[in-house]
Amino acid sequence: MSEVTVEVDDAVLAVAGALLGTSTPEETVRTALREILVQRQRMAVLERMMVRSNERVTDTADRWRKTPAWR
């Protein structure tokens, strides 16, 4: 494991630590890095599944959300 020194916003670090349930800054950074990797892997799997099922990934809202109930 390499040692890196970076400046981190204390407020952001505290909120991230609370959300992640970590107790030290080092643990918070390590956990946050792991979490983003897992999230990106899940997104890649979902995108592959959508491509295989011929669904398109678009920037527009889903059709079912455009009903009056969602306005």
PDB file of N, CA, C and O in Angstrom:
ATOM      1  N   MET A   1       0.852  -1.163   0.000  1.00  0.00           N
ATOM      2  CA  MET A   1       0.000   0.000   0.000  1.00  0.00           C
ATOM      3  C   MET A   1       0.901   1.230   0.000  1.00  0.00           C
ATOM      4  O   MET A   1       1.890   1.284   0.732  1.00  0.00           O
ATOM      5  N   SER A   2       0.556   2.209  -0.821  1.00  0.00           N
ATOM      6  CA  SER A   2       1.368   3.420  -0.877  1.00  0.00           C
ATOM      7  C   SER A   2       0.808   4.478   0.061  1.00  0.00           C
ATOM      8  O   SER A   2      -0.378   4.474   0.394  1.00  0.00           O
ATOM      9  N   GLU A   3       1.677   5.373   0.475  1.00  0.00           N
ATOM     10  CA  GLU A   3       1.265   6.463   1.351  1.00  0.00           C
ATOM     11  C   GLU A   3       1.210   7.738   0.528  1.00  0.00           C
ATOM     12  O   GLU A   3       2.187   8.120  -0.116  1.00  0.00           O
ATOM     13  N   VAL A   4       0.045   8.398   0.558  1.00  0.00           N
ATOM     14  CA  VAL A   4      -0.183   9.606  -0.226  1.00  0.00           C
ATOM     15  C   VAL A   4      -0.701  10.686   0.705  1.00  0.00           C
ATOM     16  O   VAL A   4      -1.520  10.417   1.585  1.00  0.00           O
ATOM     17  N   THR A   5      -0.222  11.908   0.512  1.00  0.00           N
ATOM     18  CA  THR A   5      -0.696  13.028   1.313  1.00  0.00           C
ATOM     19  C   THR A   5      -1.552  13.927   0.435  1.00  0.00           C
ATOM     20  O   THR A   5      -1.111  14.390  -0.617  1.00  0.00           O
ATOM     21  N   VAL A   6      -2.787  14.169   0.880  1.00  0.00           N
ATOM     22  CA  VAL A   6      -3.695  15.050   0.148  1.00  0.00           C
ATOM     23  C   VAL A   6      -4.437  15.933   1.141  1.00  0.00           C
ATOM     24  O   VAL A   6      -4.632  15.562   2.298  1.00  0.00           O
ATOM     25  N   GLU A   7      -4.849  17.108   0.672  1.00  0.00           N
ATOM     26  CA  GLU A   7      -5.677  17.980   1.501  1.00  0.00           C
ATOM     27  C   GLU A   7      -7.132  17.595   1.273  1.00  0.00           C
ATOM     28  O   GLU A   7      -7.571  17.423   0.136  1.00  0.00           O
ATOM     29  N   VAL A   8      -7.874  17.461   2.373  1.00  0.00           N
ATOM     30  CA  VAL A   8      -9.271  17.044   2.298  1.00  0.00           C
ATOM     31  C   VAL A   8     -10.109  18.017   3.104  1.00  0.00           C
ATOM     32  O   VAL A   8      -9.715  18.431   4.195  1.00  0.00           O
ATOM     33  N   ASP A   9     -11.264  18.380   2.569  1.00  0.00           N
ATOM     34  CA  ASP A   9     -12.210  19.239   3.273  1.00  0.00           C
ATOM     35  C   ASP A   9     -12.706  18.495   4.515  1.00  0.00           C
ATOM     36  O   ASP A   9     -13.287  17.415   4.400  1.00  0.00           O
ATOM     37  N   ASP A  10     -12.481  19.065   5.692  1.00  0.00           N
ATOM     38  CA  ASP A  10     -12.842  18.397   6.945  1.00  0.00           C
ATOM     39  C   ASP A  10     -14.331  18.112   7.052  1.00  0.00           C
ATOM     40  O   ASP A  10     -14.726  17.057   7.548  1.00  0.00           O
ATOM     41  N   ALA A  11     -15.157  19.040   6.593  1.00  0.00           N
ATOM     42  CA  ALA A  11     -16.608  18.841   6.671  1.00  0.00           C
ATOM     43  C   ALA A  11     -17.044  17.689   5.771  1.00  0.00           C
ATOM     44  O   ALA A  11     -17.867  16.864   6.167  1.00  0.00           O
ATOM     45  N   VAL A  12     -16.496  17.633   4.572  1.00  0.00           N
ATOM     46  CA  VAL A  12     -16.836  16.558   3.641  1.00  0.00           C
ATOM     47  C   VAL A  12     -16.356  15.219   4.192  1.00  0.00           C
ATOM     48  O   VAL A  12     -17.061  14.215   4.098  1.00  0.00           O
ATOM     49  N   LEU A  13     -15.176  15.208   4.755  1.00  0.00           N
ATOM     50  CA  LEU A  13     -14.636  13.988   5.344  1.00  0.00           C
ATOM     51  C   LEU A  13     -15.512  13.502   6.496  1.00  0.00           C
ATOM     52  O   LEU A  13     -15.750  12.302   6.632  1.00  0.00           O
ATOM     53  N   ALA A  14     -15.989  14.421   7.319  1.00  0.00           N
ATOM     54  CA  ALA A  14     -16.848  14.056   8.447  1.00  0.00           C
ATOM     55  C   ALA A  14     -18.175  13.478   7.967  1.00  0.00           C
ATOM     56  O   ALA A  14     -18.651  12.478   8.505  1.00  0.00           O
ATOM     57  N   VAL A  15     -18.770  14.105   6.958  1.00  0.00           N
ATOM     58  CA  VAL A  15     -20.043  13.602   6.422  1.00  0.00           C
ATOM     59  C   VAL A  15     -19.838  12.232   5.778  1.00  0.00           C
ATOM     60  O   VAL A  15     -20.636  11.319   5.989  1.00  0.00           O
ATOM     61  N   ALA A  16     -18.778  12.091   5.001  1.00  0.00           N
ATOM     62  CA  ALA A  16     -18.493  10.802   4.365  1.00  0.00           C
ATOM     63  C   ALA A  16     -18.264   9.724   5.420  1.00  0.00           C
ATOM     64  O   ALA A  16     -18.736   8.597   5.275  1.00  0.00           O
ATOM     65  N   GLY A  17     -17.545  10.069   6.472  1.00  0.00           N
ATOM     66  CA  GLY A  17     -17.313   9.110   7.547  1.00  0.00           C
ATOM     67  C   GLY A  17     -18.600   8.674   8.214  1.00  0.00           C
ATOM     68  O   GLY A  17     -18.773   7.499   8.535  1.00  0.00           O
ATOM     69  N   ALA A  18     -19.503   9.618   8.422  1.00  0.00           N
ATOM     70  CA  ALA A  18     -20.793   9.287   9.030  1.00  0.00           C
ATOM     71  C   ALA A  18     -21.614   8.396   8.098  1.00  0.00           C
ATOM     72  O   ALA A  18     -22.231   7.430   8.547  1.00  0.00           O
ATOM     73  N   LEU A  19     -21.622   8.714   6.811  1.00  0.00           N
ATOM     74  CA  LEU A  19     -22.379   7.912   5.847  1.00  0.00           C
ATOM     75  C   LEU A  19     -21.813   6.506   5.702  1.00  0.00           C
ATOM     76  O   LEU A  19     -22.559   5.540   5.545  1.00  0.00           O
ATOM     77  N   LEU A  20     -20.501   6.400   5.755  1.00  0.00           N
ATOM     78  CA  LEU A  20     -19.851   5.107   5.574  1.00  0.00           C
ATOM     79  C   LEU A  20     -19.713   4.325   6.877  1.00  0.00           C
ATOM     80  O   LEU A  20     -19.413   3.131   6.859  1.00  0.00           O
ATOM     81  N   GLY A  21     -19.930   4.991   7.997  1.00  0.00           N
ATOM     82  CA  GLY A  21     -19.804   4.320   9.288  1.00  0.00           C
ATOM     83  C   GLY A  21     -18.363   4.057   9.688  1.00  0.00           C
ATOM     84  O   GLY A  21     -18.066   3.065  10.353  1.00  0.00           O
ATOM     85  N   THR A  22     -17.472   4.949   9.281  1.00  0.00           N
ATOM     86  CA  THR A  22     -16.054   4.792   9.611  1.00  0.00           C
ATOM     87  C   THR A  22     -15.685   5.720  10.761  1.00  0.00           C
ATOM     88  O   THR A  22     -16.401   6.675  11.060  1.00  0.00           O
ATOM     89  N   SER A  23     -14.557   5.425  11.401  1.00  0.00           N
ATOM     90  CA  SER A  23     -14.191   6.209  12.584  1.00  0.00           C
ATOM     91  C   SER A  23     -12.909   7.018  12.432  1.00  0.00           C
ATOM     92  O   SER A  23     -12.658   7.924  13.226  1.00  0.00           O
ATOM     93  N   THR A  24     -12.100   6.710  11.434  1.00  0.00           N
ATOM     94  CA  THR A  24     -10.862   7.467  11.231  1.00  0.00           C
ATOM     95  C   THR A  24     -10.823   8.018   9.807  1.00  0.00           C
ATOM     96  O   THR A  24     -11.461   7.467   8.910  1.00  0.00           O
ATOM     97  N   PRO A  25     -10.077   9.102   9.598  1.00  0.00           N
ATOM     98  CA  PRO A  25      -9.956   9.640   8.235  1.00  0.00           C
ATOM     99  C   PRO A  25      -9.382   8.624   7.245  1.00  0.00           C
ATOM    100  O   PRO A  25      -9.835   8.541   6.103  1.00  0.00           O
ATOM    101  N   GLU A  26      -8.399   7.863   7.678  1.00  0.00           N
ATOM    102  CA  GLU A  26      -7.792   6.863   6.799  1.00  0.00           C
ATOM    103  C   GLU A  26      -8.806   5.808   6.391  1.00  0.00           C
ATOM    104  O   GLU A  26      -8.888   5.431   5.223  1.00  0.00           O
ATOM    105  N   GLU A  27      -9.579   5.335   7.363  1.00  0.00           N
ATOM    106  CA  GLU A  27     -10.599   4.331   7.087  1.00  0.00           C
ATOM    107  C   GLU A  27     -11.671   4.895   6.150  1.00  0.00           C
ATOM    108  O   GLU A  27     -12.166   4.191   5.269  1.00  0.00           O
ATOM    109  N   THR A  28     -12.023   6.162   6.346  1.00  0.00           N
ATOM    110  CA  THR A  28     -13.032   6.805   5.501  1.00  0.00           C
ATOM    111  C   THR A  28     -12.562   6.869   4.056  1.00  0.00           C
ATOM    112  O   THR A  28     -13.319   6.538   3.144  1.00  0.00           O
ATOM    113  N   VAL A  29     -11.330   7.286   3.839  1.00  0.00           N
ATOM    114  CA  VAL A  29     -10.801   7.394   2.473  1.00  0.00           C
ATOM    115  C   VAL A  29     -10.707   6.018   1.827  1.00  0.00           C
ATOM    116  O   VAL A  29     -11.107   5.852   0.675  1.00  0.00           O
ATOM    117  N   ARG A  30     -10.189   5.036   2.545  1.00  0.00           N
ATOM    118  CA  ARG A  30     -10.079   3.682   1.992  1.00  0.00           C
ATOM    119  C   ARG A  30     -11.449   3.120   1.627  1.00  0.00           C
ATOM    120  O   ARG A  30     -11.629   2.550   0.550  1.00  0.00           O
ATOM    121  N   THR A  31     -12.410   3.286   2.532  1.00  0.00           N
ATOM    122  CA  THR A  31     -13.757   2.768   2.293  1.00  0.00           C
ATOM    123  C   THR A  31     -14.420   3.489   1.131  1.00  0.00           C
ATOM    124  O   THR A  31     -15.081   2.857   0.307  1.00  0.00           O
ATOM    125  N   ALA A  32     -14.251   4.803   1.055  1.00  0.00           N
ATOM    126  CA  ALA A  32     -14.845   5.571  -0.046  1.00  0.00           C
ATOM    127  C   ALA A  32     -14.272   5.129  -1.389  1.00  0.00           C
ATOM    128  O   ALA A  32     -15.010   5.004  -2.366  1.00  0.00           O
ATOM    129  N   LEU A  33     -12.974   4.894  -1.446  1.00  0.00           N
ATOM    130  CA  LEU A  33     -12.358   4.440  -2.691  1.00  0.00           C
ATOM    131  C   LEU A  33     -12.889   3.070  -3.094  1.00  0.00           C
ATOM    132  O   LEU A  33     -13.189   2.836  -4.265  1.00  0.00           O
ATOM    133  N   ARG A  34     -13.006   2.161  -2.122  1.00  0.00           N
ATOM    134  CA  ARG A  34     -13.562   0.838  -2.411  1.00  0.00           C
ATOM    135  C   ARG A  34     -15.006   0.937  -2.889  1.00  0.00           C
ATOM    136  O   ARG A  34     -15.402   0.261  -3.838  1.00  0.00           O
ATOM    137  N   GLU A  35     -15.792   1.789  -2.222  1.00  0.00           N
ATOM    138  CA  GLU A  35     -17.209   1.951  -2.568  1.00  0.00           C
ATOM    139  C   GLU A  35     -17.379   2.440  -4.005  1.00  0.00           C
ATOM    140  O   GLU A  35     -18.249   1.949  -4.723  1.00  0.00           O
ATOM    141  N   ILE A  36     -16.568   3.391  -4.426  1.00  0.00           N
ATOM    142  CA  ILE A  36     -16.709   3.912  -5.784  1.00  0.00           C
ATOM    143  C   ILE A  36     -16.320   2.859  -6.810  1.00  0.00           C
ATOM    144  O   ILE A  36     -16.925   2.793  -7.880  1.00  0.00           O
ATOM    145  N   LEU A  37     -15.330   2.040  -6.508  1.00  0.00           N
ATOM    146  CA  LEU A  37     -14.965   0.960  -7.430  1.00  0.00           C
ATOM    147  C   LEU A  37     -16.098  -0.046  -7.569  1.00  0.00           C
ATOM    148  O   LEU A  37     -16.422  -0.469  -8.679  1.00  0.00           O
ATOM    149  N   VAL A  38     -16.697  -0.429  -6.459  1.00  0.00           N
ATOM    150  CA  VAL A  38     -17.812  -1.379  -6.483  1.00  0.00           C
ATOM    151  C   VAL A  38     -18.993  -0.786  -7.242  1.00  0.00           C
ATOM    152  O   VAL A  38     -19.636  -1.476  -8.033  1.00  0.00           O
ATOM    153  N   GLN A  39     -19.277   0.491  -7.002  1.00  0.00           N
ATOM    154  CA  GLN A  39     -20.390   1.144  -7.689  1.00  0.00           C
ATOM    155  C   GLN A  39     -20.158   1.165  -9.200  1.00  0.00           C
ATOM    156  O   GLN A  39     -21.076   0.872  -9.967  1.00  0.00           O
ATOM    157  N   ARG A  40     -18.963   1.504  -9.630  1.00  0.00           N
ATOM    158  CA  ARG A  40     -18.665   1.552 -11.063  1.00  0.00           C
ATOM    159  C   ARG A  40     -18.747   0.159 -11.687  1.00  0.00           C
ATOM    160  O   ARG A  40     -19.193   0.013 -12.826  1.00  0.00           O
ATOM    161  N   GLN A  41     -18.318  -0.865 -10.943  1.00  0.00           N
ATOM    162  CA  GLN A  41     -18.425  -2.228 -11.453  1.00  0.00           C
ATOM    163  C   GLN A  41     -19.889  -2.618 -11.632  1.00  0.00           C
ATOM    164  O   GLN A  41     -20.252  -3.231 -12.636  1.00  0.00           O
ATOM    165  N   ARG A  42     -20.729  -2.264 -10.663  1.00  0.00           N
ATOM    166  CA  ARG A  42     -22.160  -2.561 -10.770  1.00  0.00           C
ATOM    167  C   ARG A  42     -22.779  -1.833 -11.958  1.00  0.00           C
ATOM    168  O   ARG A  42     -23.596  -2.402 -12.682  1.00  0.00           O
ATOM    169  N   MET A  43     -22.389  -0.574 -12.157  1.00  0.00           N
ATOM    170  CA  MET A  43     -22.920   0.192 -13.287  1.00  0.00           C
ATOM    171  C   MET A  43     -22.509  -0.440 -14.614  1.00  0.00           C
ATOM    172  O   MET A  43     -23.306  -0.486 -15.551  1.00  0.00           O
ATOM    173  N   ALA A  44     -21.285  -0.923 -14.699  1.00  0.00           N
ATOM    174  CA  ALA A  44     -20.811  -1.559 -15.926  1.00  0.00           C
ATOM    175  C   ALA A  44     -21.598  -2.834 -16.207  1.00  0.00           C
ATOM    176  O   ALA A  44     -21.950  -3.105 -17.355  1.00  0.00           O
ATOM    177  N   VAL A  45     -21.876  -3.615 -15.168  1.00  0.00           N
ATOM    178  CA  VAL A  45     -22.667  -4.834 -15.337  1.00  0.00           C
ATOM    179  C   VAL A  45     -24.073  -4.480 -15.805  1.00  0.00           C
ATOM    180  O   VAL A  45     -24.599  -5.112 -16.721  1.00  0.00           O
ATOM    181  N   LEU A  46     -24.681  -3.477 -15.185  1.00  0.00           N
ATOM    182  CA  LEU A  46     -26.023  -3.055 -15.575  1.00  0.00           C
ATOM    183  C   LEU A  46     -26.055  -2.578 -17.028  1.00  0.00           C
ATOM    184  O   LEU A  46     -26.978  -2.914 -17.771  1.00  0.00           O
ATOM    185  N   GLU A  47     -25.062  -1.807 -17.431  1.00  0.00           N
ATOM    186  CA  GLU A  47     -25.002  -1.333 -18.813  1.00  0.00           C
ATOM    187  C   GLU A  47     -24.862  -2.493 -19.789  1.00  0.00           C
ATOM    188  O   GLU A  47     -25.494  -2.496 -20.845  1.00  0.00           O
ATOM    189  N   ARG A  48     -24.028  -3.490 -19.439  1.00  0.00           N
ATOM    190  CA  ARG A  48     -23.888  -4.662 -20.307  1.00  0.00           C
ATOM    191  C   ARG A  48     -25.208  -5.418 -20.420  1.00  0.00           C
ATOM    192  O   ARG A  48     -25.572  -5.876 -21.503  1.00  0.00           O
ATOM    193  N   MET A  49     -25.924  -5.548 -19.303  1.00  0.00           N
ATOM    194  CA  MET A  49     -27.222  -6.225 -19.322  1.00  0.00           C
ATOM    195  C   MET A  49     -28.211  -5.471 -20.199  1.00  0.00           C
ATOM    196  O   MET A  49     -28.979  -6.083 -20.941  1.00  0.00           O
ATOM    197  N   MET A  50     -28.195  -4.139 -20.117  1.00  0.00           N
ATOM    198  CA  MET A  50     -29.109  -3.333 -20.921  1.00  0.00           C
ATOM    199  C   MET A  50     -28.778  -3.450 -22.405  1.00  0.00           C
ATOM    200  O   MET A  50     -29.681  -3.526 -23.238  1.00  0.00           O
ATOM    201  N   VAL A  51     -27.501  -3.464 -22.737  1.00  0.00           N
ATOM    202  CA  VAL A  51     -27.093  -3.598 -24.134  1.00  0.00           C
ATOM    203  C   VAL A  51     -27.534  -4.955 -24.669  1.00  0.00           C
ATOM    204  O   VAL A  51     -28.050  -5.048 -25.783  1.00  0.00           O
ATOM    205  N   ARG A  52     -27.334  -6.004 -23.883  1.00  0.00           N
ATOM    206  CA  ARG A  52     -27.734  -7.343 -24.321  1.00  0.00           C
ATOM    207  C   ARG A  52     -29.236  -7.464 -24.505  1.00  0.00           C
ATOM    208  O   ARG A  52     -29.694  -8.251 -25.334  1.00  0.00           O
ATOM    209  N   SER A  53     -30.009  -6.700 -23.751  1.00  0.00           N
ATOM    210  CA  SER A  53     -31.467  -6.773 -23.873  1.00  0.00           C
ATOM    211  C   SER A  53     -32.001  -5.700 -24.830  1.00  0.00           C
ATOM    212  O   SER A  53     -33.210  -5.490 -24.925  1.00  0.00           O
ATOM    213  N   ASN A  54     -31.095  -5.030 -25.531  1.00  0.00           N
ATOM    214  CA  ASN A  54     -31.436  -3.990 -26.511  1.00  0.00           C
ATOM    215  C   ASN A  54     -32.101  -2.764 -25.900  1.00  0.00           C
ATOM    216  O   ASN A  54     -32.788  -2.031 -26.611  1.00  0.00           O
ATOM    217  N   GLU A  55     -31.922  -2.521 -24.624  1.00  0.00           N
ATOM    218  CA  GLU A  55     -32.409  -1.288 -24.014  1.00  0.00           C
ATOM    219  C   GLU A  55     -31.356  -0.221 -24.234  1.00  0.00           C
ATOM    220  O   GLU A  55     -30.162  -0.514 -24.312  1.00  0.00           O
ATOM    221  N   ARG A  56     -31.809   1.020 -24.334  1.00  0.00           N
ATOM    222  CA  ARG A  56     -30.871   2.108 -24.552  1.00  0.00           C
ATOM    223  C   ARG A  56     -30.677   2.906 -23.273  1.00  0.00           C
ATOM    224  O   ARG A  56     -31.624   3.147 -22.525  1.00  0.00           O
ATOM    225  N   VAL A  57     -29.447   3.306 -23.037  1.00  0.00           N
ATOM    226  CA  VAL A  57     -29.140   4.180 -21.919  1.00  0.00           C
ATOM    227  C   VAL A  57     -29.211   5.600 -22.455  1.00  0.00           C
ATOM    228  O   VAL A  57     -28.437   5.968 -23.339  1.00  0.00           O
ATOM    229  N   THR A  58     -30.137   6.408 -21.926  1.00  0.00           N
ATOM    230  CA  THR A  58     -30.307   7.776 -22.409  1.00  0.00           C
ATOM    231  C   THR A  58     -30.248   8.746 -21.248  1.00  0.00           C
ATOM    232  O   THR A  58     -30.321   8.353 -20.084  1.00  0.00           O
ATOM    233  N   ASP A  59     -30.117  10.004 -21.579  1.00  0.00           N
ATOM    234  CA  ASP A  59     -30.094  11.047 -20.556  1.00  0.00           C
ATOM    235  C   ASP A  59     -31.493  11.526 -20.205  1.00  0.00           C
ATOM    236  O   ASP A  59     -31.662  12.276 -19.244  1.00  0.00           O
ATOM    237  N   THR A  60     -32.488  11.111 -20.958  1.00  0.00           N
ATOM    238  CA  THR A  60     -33.853  11.567 -20.708  1.00  0.00           C
ATOM    239  C   THR A  60     -34.512  10.716 -19.635  1.00  0.00           C
ATOM    240  O   THR A  60     -34.079   9.597 -19.356  1.00  0.00           O
ATOM    241  N   ALA A  61     -35.556  11.258 -19.043  1.00  0.00           N
ATOM    242  CA  ALA A  61     -36.276  10.533 -17.996  1.00  0.00           C
ATOM    243  C   ALA A  61     -37.004   9.332 -18.596  1.00  0.00           C
ATOM    244  O   ALA A  61     -37.314   9.307 -19.787  1.00  0.00           O
ATOM    245  N   ASP A  62     -37.265   8.358 -17.766  1.00  0.00           N
ATOM    246  CA  ASP A  62     -38.009   7.176 -18.205  1.00  0.00           C
ATOM    247  C   ASP A  62     -39.426   7.550 -18.604  1.00  0.00           C
ATOM    248  O   ASP A  62     -40.005   8.486 -18.051  1.00  0.00           O
ATOM    249  N   ARG A  63     -39.986   6.820 -19.564  1.00  0.00           N
ATOM    250  CA  ARG A  63     -41.339   7.104 -20.039  1.00  0.00           C
ATOM    251  C   ARG A  63     -42.362   7.015 -18.921  1.00  0.00           C
ATOM    252  O   ARG A  63     -43.260   7.854 -18.847  1.00  0.00           O
ATOM    253  N   TRP A  64     -42.251   6.033 -18.061  1.00  0.00           N
ATOM    254  CA  TRP A  64     -43.260   5.840 -17.015  1.00  0.00           C
ATOM    255  C   TRP A  64     -43.249   6.961 -15.993  1.00  0.00           C
ATOM    256  O   TRP A  64     -44.236   7.140 -15.281  1.00  0.00           O
ATOM    257  N   ARG A  65     -42.186   7.709 -15.897  1.00  0.00           N
ATOM    258  CA  ARG A  65     -42.133   8.826 -14.955  1.00  0.00           C
ATOM    259  C   ARG A  65     -42.782  10.088 -15.515  1.00  0.00           C
ATOM    260  O   ARG A  65     -42.944  11.070 -14.792  1.00  0.00           O
ATOM    261  N   LYS A  66     -43.151  10.074 -16.775  1.00  0.00           N
ATOM    262  CA  LYS A  66     -43.734  11.256 -17.395  1.00  0.00           C
ATOM    263  C   LYS A  66     -45.249  11.319 -17.212  1.00  0.00           C
ATOM    264  O   LYS A  66     -45.907  12.170 -17.810  1.00  0.00           O
ATOM    265  N   THR A  67     -45.800  10.440 -16.406  1.00  0.00           N
ATOM    266  CA  THR A  67     -47.239  10.457 -16.174  1.00  0.00           C
ATOM    267  C   THR A  67     -47.587  11.616 -15.255  1.00  0.00           C
ATOM    268  O   THR A  67     -46.724  12.101 -14.524  1.00  0.00           O
ATOM    269  N   PRO A  68     -48.861  12.078 -15.280  1.00  0.00           N
ATOM    270  CA  PRO A  68     -49.270  13.207 -14.443  1.00  0.00           C
ATOM    271  C   PRO A  68     -48.997  12.989 -12.952  1.00  0.00           C
ATOM    272  O   PRO A  68     -48.798  13.953 -12.213  1.00  0.00           O
ATOM    273  N   ALA A  69     -48.986  11.748 -12.515  1.00  0.00           N
ATOM    274  CA  ALA A  69     -48.755  11.478 -11.094  1.00  0.00           C
ATOM    275  C   ALA A  69     -47.373  11.938 -10.645  1.00  0.00           C
ATOM    276  O   ALA A  69     -47.168  12.230  -9.467  1.00  0.00           O
ATOM    277  N   TRP A  70     -46.424  12.004 -11.575  1.00  0.00           N
ATOM    278  CA  TRP A  70     -45.056  12.386 -11.222  1.00  0.00           C
ATOM    279  C   TRP A  70     -44.813  13.876 -11.392  1.00  0.00           C
ATOM    280  O   TRP A  70     -43.708  14.343 -11.117  1.00  0.00           O
ATOM    281  N   ARG A  71     -45.799  14.631 -11.832  1.00  0.00           N
ATOM    282  CA  ARG A  71     -45.595  16.066 -12.049  1.00  0.00           C
ATOM    283  C   ARG A  71     -45.947  16.870 -10.836  1.00  0.00           C
ATOM    284  O   ARG A  71     -45.832  18.095 -10.853  1.00  0.00           O
TER     285      ARG A  71
END
